[in-house]
Every structure is written in structure tokens, then in C-alpha cells.
Amino acid sequence: MRNERHPRPGFSRRRFGGLLVGGLATGVATRAIRPAAAASEDVRIADLDWVDAGRARPVPARLYWPSSETRAGAVPLIVFSHGLGQSRTGYAYLGRHWAANGYASLHVQHVGSDGSVWAGNPFAILDRVNVAADEREALARAADVSFALDRILGADSAFAPFIDRTRLVAAGHSYGANTTLILGGARVVRDGRMLDRRDRRFKAGIVISAPPFYGERDLHAVLGAVTLPTFHVTATADVIALPGRRSAVQDRLDVYAAVGTTRKALAVFEGGSHSIFTDRALTGGARLNPQVKQATAEGALAFLDLTFRDDSSPLAAWSETWRPILAVAPMAGPLADPSRPAFRRSRSRV
């Protein structure tokens, strides 16, 4: 497969640090943000308790399904992978928004790295985090998503006849963003053997706050084979601080730069935090938190309009609407043109 290379974003560590300091000093522009047009809230929710017998591993999932009023023909499907210590009930704001706008959203729970990480003896939490973040669990998470996709598309699924198999999207936050990239083609070599969990049924990826691939020094070697369109989302205060693991914002930019396709876009919110993309209501600030959530949910769909319909106008409108809280706004031009940069700096930060 041909790997498309793309120049590294124009952010050195110094420049990004300057952007962060400047943003904190000057504050966010005060131009009012226009609310999104209201969508139907008649969303169907179903909890699915699957078990992958081949791995003797439960794979619980929650499905957000569009109402008949918002469905127009076959329904595109987003399969969402949660972050470390989360569950299928998390990131409800994404599932509800996407389903209210015509996309089904299947939220998969990873039993080896879900809320059980935080349960039990607090003195053993570091051990549980290390097990949950182990390479074997990373691959098992990708297998969870592929298994869930098998089930929702299977012959005995009531939903399968209504799903558009040409518009399948992998998505995730934090650890789930890594899972998304693994499904998109990220790979590592171990003992002379290539570990590859790519699922070619996915045609696009939504990558929210991707951590680095810990222990891997050459990100281009890991991510160069990821060639599906990807929408990357982060924030200028998106720092990961877990027991035994810390990741600076620059890691999010490095992951974006290393993904081996020009068909990608980057959005960076001014301020925020790593957990602002979870269901936590106050992290990042009571005002910014709901704005970032709404913008993230909308931005993903705008990017998918560009990916699946070659329509750049929703992403252009999104960038303009959310410009006051964007440090970096995504380019709204054709995804397949390698001569064009994959993002532009927001005019509010120039």
C-alpha cells in the first residue's frame, strides 16, 4: 500500500508553547458563538451485552440510533472506543448528537480497561493502570471494536439492514483514539513480527486527544500506514497525567503529523483539558466545557460530510462558527489534494 507523507504541522514545541502562553494572557475572542440548529432529540438507545466466545471476553455496547425523522435512507455508523477507565455509558453527548443528526453511534466497552481500573485497592491502582495500558489490552480493544462491528452487521442483527456499510467510522477519545488508529492501520514490530489489527471496513476515523504510542520512538513507522481520512481534535491544555504516564500536548500534534495520509484535519481548542472531552461537566471551565463538547460533536460530522460527500461547506461553516475558541482551525478544502496543508491557523490567533 502506498503511504502518503505529509509535512509536519508548523508547530515546534517553542511555537506551540508561545501559542499557549499567548492564549492564556489575552483570553479568547469575545465574538458570540452561534448555537447550532436544533436537531430532533428523538434518539433510540439500546444496551447490547455481547460476548466474544472465541476470546471468552464480554463486549458490552450501547447503541444510539437515529429516529425515523432523522434517517434518510441507510444510516452511517460510528463505532466509538472510550478512554481508560470509562464505559459504554460515557460520551453520551457525542452519541446523542450524532444520532440526532442521522448517524448511528455504537459505544463499545472494553472490559480490560474500563471503570474497573479505578475500583478496588487504591494502593494497587498503578498496577491496574499498567495492565490496562499493556500492549495486549491495546490489541484486545481493537478486537472488541471489530467484534462489535461484526455483531451489529451480522445476519441476526435487527439493525444491519439499515446500516450503510460504505460509511463506517471508527472513533475514540484518549486510549480510544489509539484504538481508532490501530483499527486504521497503526502497527508495530515485535520479535520480527508485524502486529496489525487494521479493520478495512472503516472508511474514516475521529481521533480525539490521542496519546503517544508509549515506548515507540518512530511514530512515522507506527502510523505511516494509516491512510484513511482522520479528524484530529485536541486542546492547548490537553495534558495527560496518569499514574506512571504523562503526555504533553505536543504528543497530540506529533500523532497528527505522523499519520500517513494527507486526508486529515486538525482542530485545537484554546484552553480545555484532556478530560473536557469526557462527560465531566466542569473540567476546562463551566463556560468552555459545553462549547467544546458541542463543537467536537458538530466538527466530526462536518468532517464526515467532507469525507463522504465531498462537501467542504459544513467544515468551513464550523470553523467560522467556533473560531473564537479555536487555536487551530481545520482546512475546509479537498481532502485528497496533497499539495494543500491539512490545517490552517485560526484567524482569531493570527
VONU-313866 format. One record per residue (C-alpha): y negated, z negated, x; residue in three letters; residue number from 1. Coordinates in Angstrom, 3 decimals. Layout:
// residues N
+----------+----------+----------+-----+-----+
|        y |        z |        x | res |   n |
+----------+----------+----------+-----+-----+
|        Y |        Z |        X | Ala | NUM |
...
+----------+----------+----------+-----+-----+
// end
This chain:
// residues 350
+----------+----------+----------+-----+-----+
|        y |        z |        x | res |   n |
+----------+----------+----------+-----+-----+
|    0.000 |    0.000 |    0.000 | Met |   1 |
|   -3.434 |    0.884 |    1.291 | Arg |   2 |
|   -5.590 |   -2.162 |    1.985 | Asn |   3 |
|   -9.271 |   -1.660 |    1.257 | Glu |   4 |
|  -11.539 |   -3.619 |    3.576 | Arg |   5 |
|  -14.976 |   -4.785 |    2.653 | His |   6 |
|  -17.728 |   -6.148 |    4.849 | Pro |   7 |
|  -18.116 |   -9.910 |    4.875 | Arg |   8 |
|  -20.836 |  -11.143 |    2.492 | Pro |   9 |
|  -24.228 |  -11.559 |    4.094 | Gly |  10 |
|  -23.883 |  -15.340 |    4.311 | Phe |  11 |
|  -23.423 |  -17.056 |    7.616 | Ser |  12 |
|  -22.908 |  -20.804 |    7.463 | Arg |  13 |
|  -26.528 |  -21.215 |    8.516 | Arg |  14 |
|  -27.873 |  -18.868 |    5.844 | Arg |  15 |
|  -25.827 |  -20.451 |    3.100 | Phe |  16 |
|  -26.902 |  -23.898 |    4.253 | Gly |  17 |
|  -30.500 |  -22.717 |    4.122 | Gly |  18 |
|  -29.980 |  -21.410 |    0.612 | Leu |  19 |
|  -28.554 |  -24.748 |   -0.472 | Leu |  20 |
|  -31.368 |  -26.788 |    1.070 | Val |  21 |
|  -33.994 |  -24.420 |   -0.302 | Gly |  22 |
|  -32.469 |  -24.601 |   -3.763 | Gly |  23 |
|  -32.435 |  -28.376 |   -3.738 | Leu |  24 |
|  -36.026 |  -28.502 |   -2.582 | Ala |  25 |
|  -37.505 |  -26.008 |   -5.012 | Thr |  26 |
|  -35.317 |  -26.519 |   -8.053 | Gly |  27 |
|  -34.089 |  -23.900 |  -10.484 | Val |  28 |
|  -36.430 |  -21.427 |  -12.121 | Ala |  29 |
|  -37.686 |  -22.614 |  -15.478 | Thr |  30 |
|  -37.323 |  -19.368 |  -17.440 | Arg |  31 |
|  -35.465 |  -20.167 |  -20.636 | Ala |  32 |
|  -31.819 |  -19.137 |  -20.845 | Ile |  33 |
|  -30.978 |  -17.150 |  -23.927 | Arg |  34 |
|  -27.971 |  -18.525 |  -25.792 | Pro |  35 |
|  -25.034 |  -16.220 |  -26.239 | Ala |  36 |
|  -24.466 |  -14.580 |  -29.561 | Ala |  37 |
|  -22.273 |  -16.754 |  -31.757 | Ala |  38 |
|  -18.631 |  -15.756 |  -31.972 | Ala |  39 |
|  -16.017 |  -16.740 |  -34.503 | Ser |  40 |
|  -14.598 |  -20.198 |  -33.806 | Glu |  41 |
|  -11.511 |  -19.484 |  -35.882 | Asp |  42 |
|   -9.144 |  -19.773 |  -32.919 | Val |  43 |
|   -5.443 |  -20.446 |  -33.329 | Arg |  44 |
|   -3.878 |  -22.921 |  -30.867 | Ile |  45 |
|   -0.151 |  -23.243 |  -30.214 | Ala |  46 |
|    1.660 |  -25.513 |  -27.742 | Asp |  47 |
|    4.739 |  -23.920 |  -26.216 | Leu |  48 |
|    7.377 |  -26.068 |  -24.500 | Asp |  49 |
|    9.384 |  -23.698 |  -22.363 | Trp |  50 |
|   11.978 |  -24.498 |  -19.697 | Val |  51 |
|   12.862 |  -22.139 |  -16.873 | Asp |  52 |
|   16.601 |  -22.745 |  -16.812 | Ala |  53 |
|   17.039 |  -20.894 |  -13.536 | Gly |  54 |
|   14.825 |  -23.412 |  -11.778 | Arg |  55 |
|   15.518 |  -26.366 |  -14.097 | Ala |  56 |
|   11.749 |  -26.665 |  -14.408 | Arg |  57 |
|    9.740 |  -27.255 |  -17.583 | Pro |  58 |
|    6.855 |  -24.834 |  -18.077 | Val |  59 |
|    4.645 |  -26.180 |  -20.893 | Pro |  60 |
|    1.818 |  -23.945 |  -22.053 | Ala |  61 |
|   -0.985 |  -23.858 |  -24.595 | Arg |  62 |
|   -1.954 |  -20.575 |  -26.227 | Leu |  63 |
|   -5.416 |  -19.835 |  -27.611 | Tyr |  64 |
|   -5.050 |  -16.889 |  -29.980 | Trp |  65 |
|   -7.897 |  -14.839 |  -31.498 | Pro |  66 |
|   -8.407 |  -14.900 |  -35.239 | Ser |  67 |
|   -7.757 |  -11.743 |  -37.217 | Ser |  68 |
|  -11.538 |  -11.247 |  -37.470 | Glu |  69 |
|  -11.981 |  -11.032 |  -33.687 | Thr |  70 |
|   -8.877 |   -8.962 |  -32.929 | Arg |  71 |
|   -9.376 |   -5.237 |  -32.604 | Ala |  72 |
|   -6.017 |   -3.656 |  -32.013 | Gly |  73 |
|   -3.755 |   -5.024 |  -29.275 | Ala |  74 |
|   -5.001 |   -8.265 |  -27.707 | Val |  75 |
|   -5.627 |   -8.535 |  -23.954 | Pro |  76 |
|   -4.140 |  -11.673 |  -22.398 | Leu |  77 |
|   -5.478 |  -14.071 |  -19.757 | Ile |  78 |
|   -2.899 |  -16.406 |  -18.177 | Val |  79 |
|   -4.682 |  -19.458 |  -16.783 | Phe |  80 |
|   -3.473 |  -21.771 |  -13.999 | Ser |  81 |
|   -5.028 |  -25.252 |  -13.786 | His |  82 |
|   -6.246 |  -27.169 |  -10.760 | Gly |  83 |
|   -4.484 |  -30.053 |   -9.045 | Leu |  84 |
|   -3.865 |  -32.962 |  -11.409 | Gly |  85 |
|   -4.751 |  -31.080 |  -14.601 | Gln |  86 |
|   -2.624 |  -29.886 |  -17.530 | Ser |  87 |
|   -2.272 |  -27.245 |  -20.235 | Arg |  88 |
|   -4.835 |  -29.068 |  -22.378 | Thr |  89 |
|   -7.575 |  -28.660 |  -19.774 | Gly |  90 |
|  -10.224 |  -25.952 |  -19.509 | Tyr |  91 |
|  -10.340 |  -25.765 |  -23.286 | Ala |  92 |
|  -13.866 |  -24.352 |  -23.174 | Tyr |  93 |
|  -12.508 |  -21.233 |  -21.477 | Leu |  94 |
|   -9.568 |  -20.797 |  -23.815 | Gly |  95 |
|  -11.682 |  -21.241 |  -26.923 | Arg |  96 |
|  -14.452 |  -18.920 |  -25.766 | His |  97 |
|  -12.111 |  -16.181 |  -24.629 | Trp |  98 |
|  -10.058 |  -16.338 |  -27.822 | Ala |  99 |
|  -13.207 |  -16.380 |  -29.947 | Ala | 100 |
|  -14.141 |  -13.118 |  -28.237 | Asn | 101 |
|  -10.869 |  -11.278 |  -28.679 | Gly | 102 |
|   -8.802 |  -12.350 |  -25.656 | Tyr | 103 |
|   -5.668 |  -14.461 |  -25.918 | Ala | 104 |
|   -5.604 |  -17.224 |  -23.301 | Ser | 105 |
|   -2.332 |  -18.814 |  -22.183 | Leu | 106 |
|   -2.843 |  -22.056 |  -20.210 | His | 107 |
|    0.213 |  -22.904 |  -18.114 | Val | 108 |
|    1.008 |  -26.446 |  -16.960 | Gln | 109 |
|    2.550 |  -26.896 |  -13.508 | His | 110 |
|    4.753 |  -29.992 |  -13.646 | Val | 111 |
|    4.851 |  -30.395 |   -9.861 | Gly | 112 |
|    1.072 |  -30.614 |   -9.533 | Ser | 113 |
|   -0.210 |  -31.752 |  -12.922 | Asp | 114 |
|   -1.586 |  -35.114 |  -14.084 | Gly | 115 |
|    1.475 |  -36.905 |  -12.723 | Ser | 116 |
|   -0.209 |  -36.694 |   -9.307 | Val | 117 |
|   -2.663 |  -39.413 |  -10.374 | Trp | 118 |
|   -0.067 |  -41.621 |  -12.128 | Ala | 119 |
|    1.912 |  -44.426 |  -10.542 | Gly | 120 |
|    1.296 |  -46.491 |   -7.425 | Asn | 121 |
|   -2.277 |  -45.836 |   -6.218 | Pro | 122 |
|   -1.242 |  -46.529 |   -2.619 | Phe | 123 |
|    1.157 |  -43.584 |   -2.767 | Ala | 124 |
|   -1.385 |  -41.090 |   -4.070 | Ile | 125 |
|   -1.755 |  -39.376 |   -0.693 | Leu | 126 |
|    1.993 |  -38.762 |   -0.582 | Asp | 127 |
|    1.924 |  -37.314 |   -4.109 | Arg | 128 |
|   -1.014 |  -35.053 |   -3.257 | Val | 129 |
|    0.795 |  -33.807 |   -0.148 | Asn | 130 |
|    3.915 |  -32.992 |   -2.173 | Val | 131 |
|    1.850 |  -31.290 |   -4.892 | Ala | 132 |
|   -0.042 |  -29.223 |   -2.334 | Ala | 133 |
|    3.099 |  -28.245 |   -0.425 | Asp | 134 |
|    3.812 |  -24.564 |    0.066 | Glu | 135 |
|    6.944 |  -24.805 |   -2.069 | Arg | 136 |
|    4.892 |  -26.040 |   -5.016 | Glu | 137 |
|    2.331 |  -23.287 |   -4.446 | Ala | 138 |
|    5.082 |  -20.696 |   -4.822 | Leu | 139 |
|    6.606 |  -22.576 |   -7.762 | Ala | 140 |
|    3.258 |  -22.431 |   -9.558 | Arg | 141 |
|    3.186 |  -18.650 |   -9.212 | Ala | 142 |
|    6.745 |  -18.553 |  -10.553 | Ala | 143 |
|    5.598 |  -20.702 |  -13.510 | Asp | 144 |
|    2.963 |  -18.142 |  -14.427 | Val | 145 |
|    5.335 |  -15.192 |  -14.126 | Ser | 146 |
|    7.921 |  -17.046 |  -16.211 | Phe | 147 |
|    5.332 |  -17.856 |  -18.898 | Ala | 148 |
|    4.326 |  -14.203 |  -18.966 | Leu | 149 |
|    7.989 |  -13.226 |  -19.333 | Asp | 150 |
|    8.309 |  -15.542 |  -22.321 | Arg | 151 |
|    5.115 |  -14.555 |  -24.130 | Ile | 152 |
|    6.031 |  -10.875 |  -23.705 | Leu | 153 |
|    9.732 |  -11.361 |  -24.430 | Gly | 154 |
|   11.666 |   -9.763 |  -27.254 | Ala | 155 |
|   11.854 |  -13.070 |  -29.138 | Asp | 156 |
|    8.108 |  -13.775 |  -28.878 | Ser | 157 |
|    6.149 |  -13.511 |  -32.123 | Ala | 158 |
|    3.052 |  -12.685 |  -30.072 | Phe | 159 |
|    4.497 |   -9.911 |  -27.901 | Ala | 160 |
|    3.959 |   -7.010 |  -30.345 | Pro | 161 |
|    0.236 |   -7.792 |  -30.480 | Phe | 162 |
|   -0.450 |   -8.114 |  -26.731 | Ile | 163 |
|   -1.947 |   -5.251 |  -24.730 | Asp | 164 |
|    0.239 |   -5.054 |  -21.628 | Arg | 165 |
|   -2.277 |   -2.838 |  -19.846 | Thr | 166 |
|   -4.859 |   -5.658 |  -19.908 | Arg | 167 |
|   -3.126 |   -8.685 |  -18.417 | Leu | 168 |
|   -5.312 |  -11.029 |  -16.358 | Val | 169 |
|   -4.407 |  -13.903 |  -14.021 | Ala | 170 |
|   -6.996 |  -16.684 |  -13.835 | Ala | 171 |
|   -7.326 |  -20.151 |  -12.412 | Gly | 172 |
|   -9.517 |  -22.914 |  -11.044 | His | 173 |
|   -9.122 |  -24.528 |   -7.610 | Ser | 174 |
|   -5.372 |  -24.720 |   -6.900 | Tyr | 175 |
|   -5.048 |  -22.366 |   -9.863 | Gly | 176 |
|   -7.381 |  -19.917 |   -8.110 | Ala | 177 |
|   -4.947 |  -19.905 |   -5.171 | Asn | 178 |
|   -2.125 |  -19.331 |   -7.665 | Thr | 179 |
|   -4.069 |  -16.373 |   -9.076 | Thr | 180 |
|   -4.472 |  -14.881 |   -5.606 | Leu | 181 |
|   -0.767 |  -15.362 |   -4.839 | Ile | 182 |
|    0.079 |  -13.501 |   -8.044 | Leu | 183 |
|   -2.396 |  -10.828 |   -6.960 | Gly | 184 |
|   -0.662 |  -10.245 |   -3.624 | Gly | 185 |
|   -1.608 |  -13.034 |   -1.191 | Ala | 186 |
|    1.215 |  -13.569 |    1.258 | Arg | 187 |
|    2.187 |  -15.469 |    4.386 | Val | 188 |
|    4.875 |  -15.048 |    7.015 | Val | 189 |
|    7.325 |  -17.905 |    7.532 | Arg | 190 |
|   10.175 |  -17.723 |   10.054 | Asp | 191 |
|    9.733 |  -13.982 |   10.281 | Gly | 192 |
|    9.995 |  -13.561 |    6.512 | Arg | 193 |
|    7.190 |  -12.455 |    4.213 | Met | 194 |
|    6.620 |  -14.810 |    1.278 | Leu | 195 |
|    5.278 |  -12.717 |   -1.579 | Asp | 196 |
|    5.031 |  -13.735 |   -5.257 | Arg | 197 |
|    2.932 |  -10.804 |   -6.426 | Arg | 198 |
|    3.253 |  -10.013 |  -10.124 | Asp | 199 |
|    2.198 |   -6.405 |  -10.566 | Arg | 200 |
|    1.836 |   -6.785 |  -14.312 | Arg | 201 |
|   -1.545 |   -8.430 |  -13.749 | Phe | 202 |
|   -4.397 |   -5.940 |  -13.582 | Lys | 203 |
|   -7.307 |   -8.294 |  -12.770 | Ala | 204 |
|   -7.977 |  -11.824 |  -11.555 | Gly | 205 |
|  -10.534 |  -14.557 |  -12.322 | Ile | 206 |
|  -10.860 |  -16.762 |   -9.233 | Val | 207 |
|  -12.840 |  -19.976 |   -9.841 | Ile | 208 |
|  -13.553 |  -22.253 |   -6.850 | Ser | 209 |
|  -10.725 |  -21.059 |   -4.619 | Ala | 210 |
|   -9.787 |  -23.487 |   -1.825 | Pro | 211 |
|   -8.822 |  -22.091 |    1.568 | Pro | 212 |
|   -5.186 |  -21.418 |    2.292 | Phe | 213 |
|   -4.778 |  -24.581 |    4.336 | Tyr | 214 |
|   -3.183 |  -24.045 |    7.711 | Gly | 215 |
|   -3.791 |  -20.287 |    7.712 | Glu | 216 |
|   -6.220 |  -19.156 |   10.391 | Arg | 217 |
|   -6.346 |  -15.470 |    9.471 | Asp | 218 |
|   -7.433 |  -15.206 |    5.838 | Leu | 219 |
|   -7.560 |  -11.418 |    6.026 | His | 220 |
|   -3.857 |  -11.378 |    6.870 | Ala | 221 |
|   -3.168 |  -13.585 |    3.833 | Val | 222 |
|   -5.498 |  -11.915 |    1.341 | Leu | 223 |
|   -5.810 |   -8.360 |    2.606 | Gly | 224 |
|   -3.069 |   -7.152 |    0.264 | Ala | 225 |
|   -4.887 |   -8.458 |   -2.839 | Val | 226 |
|   -6.120 |   -5.193 |   -4.306 | Thr | 227 |
|   -6.574 |   -5.948 |   -7.993 | Leu | 228 |
|  -10.158 |   -6.428 |   -9.285 | Pro | 229 |
|  -11.251 |  -10.050 |   -8.880 | Thr | 230 |
|  -14.213 |  -12.028 |  -10.199 | Phe | 231 |
|  -15.033 |  -14.983 |   -7.933 | His | 232 |
|  -17.039 |  -17.968 |   -9.176 | Val | 233 |
|  -18.356 |  -20.937 |   -7.200 | Thr | 234 |
|  -21.462 |  -23.123 |   -6.831 | Ala | 235 |
|  -23.681 |  -24.200 |   -3.961 | Thr | 236 |
|  -22.389 |  -27.794 |   -4.227 | Ala | 237 |
|  -18.745 |  -26.758 |   -4.734 | Asp | 238 |
|  -17.202 |  -29.140 |   -2.192 | Val | 239 |
|  -13.553 |  -30.167 |   -2.469 | Ile | 240 |
|  -12.880 |  -33.767 |   -1.435 | Ala | 241 |
|   -9.271 |  -34.850 |   -1.959 | Leu | 242 |
|   -7.187 |  -37.383 |   -0.037 | Pro | 243 |
|   -6.355 |  -35.689 |    3.237 | Gly | 244 |
|   -8.157 |  -32.461 |    2.314 | Arg | 245 |
|  -11.786 |  -31.440 |    2.405 | Arg | 246 |
|  -13.192 |  -27.976 |    1.869 | Ser | 247 |
|  -16.787 |  -26.841 |    2.235 | Ala | 248 |
|  -18.484 |  -24.251 |    0.040 | Val | 249 |
|  -18.198 |  -21.701 |    2.840 | Gln | 250 |
|  -14.451 |  -21.593 |    2.228 | Asp | 251 |
|  -15.077 |  -20.084 |   -1.206 | Arg | 252 |
|  -17.132 |  -17.319 |    0.406 | Leu | 253 |
|  -14.529 |  -16.775 |    3.111 | Asp | 254 |
|  -11.823 |  -16.294 |    0.488 | Val | 255 |
|  -14.016 |  -13.805 |   -1.363 | Tyr | 256 |
|  -14.710 |  -11.886 |    1.839 | Ala | 257 |
|  -11.038 |  -11.747 |    2.837 | Ala | 258 |
|   -9.732 |  -10.339 |   -0.459 | Val | 259 |
|   -8.719 |   -6.812 |    0.456 | Gly | 260 |
|  -10.480 |   -4.780 |   -2.194 | Thr | 261 |
|  -14.000 |   -3.583 |   -2.863 | Thr | 262 |
|  -13.339 |   -4.052 |   -6.568 | Arg | 263 |
|  -14.621 |   -7.601 |   -6.624 | Lys | 264 |
|  -17.727 |   -9.518 |   -7.576 | Ala | 265 |
|  -19.144 |  -12.913 |   -6.640 | Leu | 266 |
|  -21.196 |  -15.330 |   -8.737 | Ala | 267 |
|  -22.604 |  -18.507 |   -7.160 | Val | 268 |
|  -24.319 |  -21.083 |   -9.349 | Phe | 269 |
|  -27.227 |  -23.095 |   -7.977 | Glu | 270 |
|  -26.114 |  -26.727 |   -7.766 | Gly | 271 |
|  -22.975 |  -27.602 |   -9.670 | Gly | 272 |
|  -19.867 |  -29.157 |   -8.137 | Ser | 273 |
|  -16.189 |  -28.402 |   -7.734 | His | 274 |
|  -15.267 |  -30.273 |  -10.910 | Ser | 275 |
|  -18.077 |  -28.794 |  -13.005 | Ile | 276 |
|  -15.576 |  -26.077 |  -13.983 | Phe | 277 |
|  -13.143 |  -28.645 |  -15.439 | Thr | 278 |
|  -13.551 |  -30.342 |  -18.810 | Asp | 279 |
|  -15.694 |  -33.112 |  -17.325 | Arg | 280 |
|  -18.893 |  -33.251 |  -19.317 | Ala | 281 |
|  -21.410 |  -34.748 |  -16.876 | Leu | 282 |
|  -20.463 |  -33.651 |  -13.363 | Thr | 283 |
|  -23.184 |  -31.442 |  -11.925 | Gly | 284 |
|  -25.742 |  -32.853 |  -14.348 | Gly | 285 |
|  -25.941 |  -33.165 |  -18.116 | Ala | 286 |
|  -28.112 |  -30.054 |  -18.416 | Arg | 287 |
|  -26.445 |  -27.791 |  -15.860 | Leu | 288 |
|  -22.854 |  -28.652 |  -16.778 | Asn | 289 |
|  -22.679 |  -26.921 |  -20.188 | Pro | 290 |
|  -24.719 |  -23.989 |  -18.880 | Gln | 291 |
|  -22.284 |  -23.334 |  -16.015 | Val | 292 |
|  -19.324 |  -23.612 |  -18.365 | Lys | 293 |
|  -20.793 |  -21.153 |  -20.843 | Gln | 294 |
|  -21.867 |  -18.787 |  -18.078 | Ala | 295 |
|  -18.423 |  -18.882 |  -16.437 | Thr | 296 |
|  -16.634 |  -18.127 |  -19.696 | Ala | 297 |
|  -19.029 |  -15.273 |  -20.503 | Glu | 298 |
|  -19.108 |  -13.874 |  -16.972 | Gly | 299 |
|  -15.348 |  -13.494 |  -16.841 | Ala | 300 |
|  -15.359 |  -11.347 |  -19.984 | Leu | 301 |
|  -18.313 |   -9.302 |  -18.734 | Ala | 302 |
|  -16.392 |   -8.574 |  -15.540 | Phe | 303 |
|  -13.322 |   -7.584 |  -17.551 | Leu | 304 |
|  -15.466 |   -5.150 |  -19.552 | Asp | 305 |
|  -16.346 |   -3.534 |  -16.248 | Leu | 306 |
|  -12.711 |   -3.568 |  -15.121 | Thr | 307 |
|  -11.022 |   -2.296 |  -18.253 | Phe | 308 |
|  -13.735 |   -0.272 |  -19.975 | Arg | 309 |
|  -15.843 |    0.837 |  -17.009 | Asp | 310 |
|  -18.825 |   -0.659 |  -18.838 | Asp | 311 |
|  -21.263 |   -2.321 |  -16.456 | Ser | 312 |
|  -23.870 |   -3.236 |  -19.063 | Ser | 313 |
|  -22.343 |   -6.606 |  -20.083 | Pro | 314 |
|  -22.254 |   -7.800 |  -16.463 | Leu | 315 |
|  -25.807 |   -6.603 |  -15.887 | Ala | 316 |
|  -26.969 |   -8.420 |  -19.006 | Ala | 317 |
|  -25.029 |  -11.520 |  -17.966 | Trp | 318 |
|  -26.674 |  -11.550 |  -14.538 | Ser | 319 |
|  -30.114 |  -11.289 |  -16.107 | Glu | 320 |
|  -29.448 |  -13.954 |  -18.735 | Thr | 321 |
|  -28.123 |  -16.504 |  -16.249 | Trp | 322 |
|  -30.426 |  -15.588 |  -13.362 | Arg | 323 |
|  -32.251 |  -18.969 |  -13.453 | Pro | 324 |
|  -29.103 |  -20.843 |  -12.428 | Ile | 325 |
|  -27.592 |  -18.222 |  -10.093 | Leu | 326 |
|  -27.958 |  -18.371 |   -6.324 | Ala | 327 |
|  -25.919 |  -15.157 |   -6.097 | Val | 328 |
|  -25.502 |  -12.718 |   -8.978 | Ala | 329 |
|  -22.694 |  -10.137 |   -9.133 | Pro | 330 |
|  -23.380 |   -6.463 |   -8.796 | Met | 331 |
|  -23.049 |   -4.576 |  -12.060 | Ala | 332 |
|  -22.183 |   -1.160 |  -10.628 | Gly | 333 |
|  -18.858 |    0.716 |  -10.467 | Pro | 334 |
|  -16.054 |   -1.429 |   -9.035 | Leu | 335 |
|  -14.275 |    1.410 |   -7.300 | Ala | 336 |
|  -17.181 |    2.585 |   -5.108 | Asp | 337 |
|  -16.514 |    1.203 |   -1.586 | Pro | 338 |
|  -19.960 |    2.253 |   -0.348 | Ser | 339 |
|  -21.725 |   -0.280 |   -2.570 | Arg | 340 |
|  -21.918 |   -4.021 |   -1.931 | Pro | 341 |
|  -19.860 |   -6.201 |   -4.242 | Ala | 342 |
|  -22.741 |   -8.550 |   -4.999 | Phe | 343 |
|  -26.486 |   -8.863 |   -4.800 | Arg | 344 |
|  -28.654 |  -11.903 |   -4.286 | Arg | 345 |
|  -30.272 |  -13.138 |   -7.458 | Ser | 346 |
|  -33.926 |  -12.185 |   -7.651 | Arg | 347 |
|  -34.737 |  -15.773 |   -8.538 | Ser | 348 |
|  -33.728 |  -16.800 |   -4.971 | Arg | 349 |
|  -35.401 |  -13.997 |   -3.002 | Val | 350 |
+----------+----------+----------+-----+-----+
// end
